[in-house]
Amino acid sequence: MNEVFLIGKIISDIEFKFIINSKNKAIACFVIKTADKQIVRVQAYNKLADFAYSKLNTNDKVFINGYIETNIVKAKCINIY
């Protein structure tokens, strides 16, 4: 597992979905842009997905701790700064 720490600005709307027949019940997806202009897709699950959907907005600056899986960062922790 490749653990990553990212700081960036959210450049997309937060997309929220429910998943049926999966260990993860809710998913939030969004895209951030880092200081060096890298575009990174982020996914958050369950309680973290609820947090992302209810608290995050486009243009918020965030710190994300997670891991890379198939060119997507799966978030373990998200902080607004």
C-alpha distance (Angstrom), angle and dihedral (degrees) to the residues before:
residue distance angle dihedral
M1 . . .
N2 3.81 . .
E3 3.80 109.8 .
V4 3.80 114.9 -153.7
F5 3.78 136.9 -171.4
L6 3.81 115.4 -158.3
I7 3.78 136.1 179.7
G8 3.76 117.8 -166.6
K9 3.78 149.6 126.2
I10 3.79 121.5 -91.2
I11 3.81 107.9 -117.2
S12 3.81 100.5 176.9
D13 3.77 139.3 52.6
I14 3.80 115.9 -90.8
E15 3.81 107.4 -104.6
F16 3.83 114.0 -153.9
K17 3.82 125.9 -167.0
F18 3.78 139.7 166.9
I19 3.80 118.5 -131.1
I20 3.80 122.0 -148.7
N21 3.83 122.0 -149.0
S22 3.79 95.7 11.6
K23 3.80 134.6 111.2
N24 3.82 87.0 -121.2
K25 3.80 110.6 64.5
A26 3.83 101.7 -174.3
I27 3.79 132.1 31.2
A28 3.80 132.3 -170.2
C29 3.80 120.0 -166.5
F30 3.79 128.9 -168.6
V31 3.79 141.6 149.9
I32 3.80 127.8 -120.4
K33 3.80 132.3 -166.5
T34 3.81 116.2 -144.5
A35 3.82 126.3 -145.7
D36 3.81 90.6 -96.2
K37 3.84 90.5 53.8
Q38 3.81 96.7 -104.5
I39 3.81 114.3 151.4
V40 3.82 113.0 -139.5
R41 3.81 128.4 -176.1
V42 3.82 113.4 -142.3
Q43 3.81 130.6 -163.5
A44 3.80 126.2 -167.4
Y45 3.80 125.9 -172.4
N46 3.81 138.2 -148.6
K47 3.85 113.4 -29.4
L48 3.80 91.6 7.4
A49 3.83 88.8 51.9
D50 3.81 89.4 52.3
F51 3.82 89.6 50.4
A52 3.82 92.5 48.0
Y53 3.80 93.6 49.0
S54 3.80 95.8 45.4
K55 3.82 100.8 38.7
L56 3.82 108.9 26.8
N57 3.79 126.6 80.9
T58 3.78 137.2 178.7
N59 3.85 110.6 -77.6
D60 3.84 93.7 24.3
K61 3.79 113.6 136.5
V62 3.80 111.2 -129.0
F63 3.79 141.1 -176.4
I64 3.80 112.5 -143.8
N65 3.79 129.2 -168.1
G66 3.78 114.8 -169.8
Y67 3.77 145.3 106.1
I68 3.79 135.6 -88.3
E69 3.78 118.9 -111.5
T70 3.82 120.9 169.0
N71 3.83 95.3 -22.1
I72 3.81 93.0 -49.4
V73 3.80 126.9 102.1
K74 3.81 111.0 -129.7
A75 3.81 104.0 -152.4
K76 3.81 122.5 -133.0
C77 3.82 94.9 172.3
I78 3.82 134.1 13.9
N79 3.81 125.1 -170.0
I80 3.80 127.7 -177.6
Y81 3.79 115.5 -138.3
